[in-house]
């Protein structure tokens, strides 16, 4: 049982600190700072499409990354080896 708990903990930590979380954070940061930094450049400041349009897709990608991480995390909590073992012992 201790080995299963340790394996579960390692799996959850790997999911929570994986590359998809870092990509999501990077895209979220870019989406937040893009309009602020675009106003500093004269070529981008004059065109509102270039100043604000990239924020939407960046935000959408960030939310998608975080959603995939959440779904994987939730799946590991509800369908992992520890849950199967607990259901086996509960049925006895």
N, C-alpha and C positions, 0 to 999 in steps of 0.2 A: 504494500500500500504506500509506503514511503517513497519507493521508486516511482510509482505512478504520479504521486503528488509532485515530485521533483521534475519529472518529465513534463507534466502539465504546466508548471511554473516556467520552465525554460521555453516551452512553445508559446505561451502567452507573452512572455517578454520579447521573444523574437518577432512576434506579430506587431507588438506595440512600438518597437524600435526599428522596424524594418525600413528598407529603402522607399517603400511606397509612402510611408509617413513623412520621410524627409522630402520627397518630391512634392507631396501635398503642401507641406509648410513652405517650400520654395515658391510654388505657384501662388499660394495665398499671399505671401509677402510681396511678390511681384505685382499681384492684382491691387494690393493696397497702395503701394508706392508708385505705380505707373502714372496715375494722374498728377501726383505731386511732382515727380521728376520730369514729366513731359512739359510742364509749364516752364521749366528752367531752360529748355532748349528752344530757341526762336523758330526753328524749322517745324517743330511739333506744336508749339504754343499757338500758332496761327490757324491750325486746322483742328477743329474739335473732333473730327473722326479719328485722327491719329492720336489725339490726346486722351480720349476716353474709350474708344472702341475695343482695344486689346484687353481692357479690364474684364469684360464679360466672359470671354473664352477662358481666360486665366482663372477666374473665379470658378467657372464651371468645372474645369479640370481639377482644381484643388478640392472641391466638394466631392467629385467622383472618387478621387484618391482616398479621402477620408471615409467615404461610404464603403468602399471595398474593404478597407482595413477594419471597419466596424463589423461588417458582415462576417469576415473571417474570424475575428475575435469572438463574436457571438456564437458562431458555428462551433468553434473549439470548446467553448464553455458548455454548450448543450449537446454535442455529439461526440465528445472525445472518449478516450479509452476509460477514463475514470467514471464517466456517466454510465457507460455500459456495465462496468463492474458493480457500481452502486445499484443499478436496476436488477442485476443478477442476484445480488445478496438480498435485496428487498423482496424479491419474489419467493424467497425460501421461507 
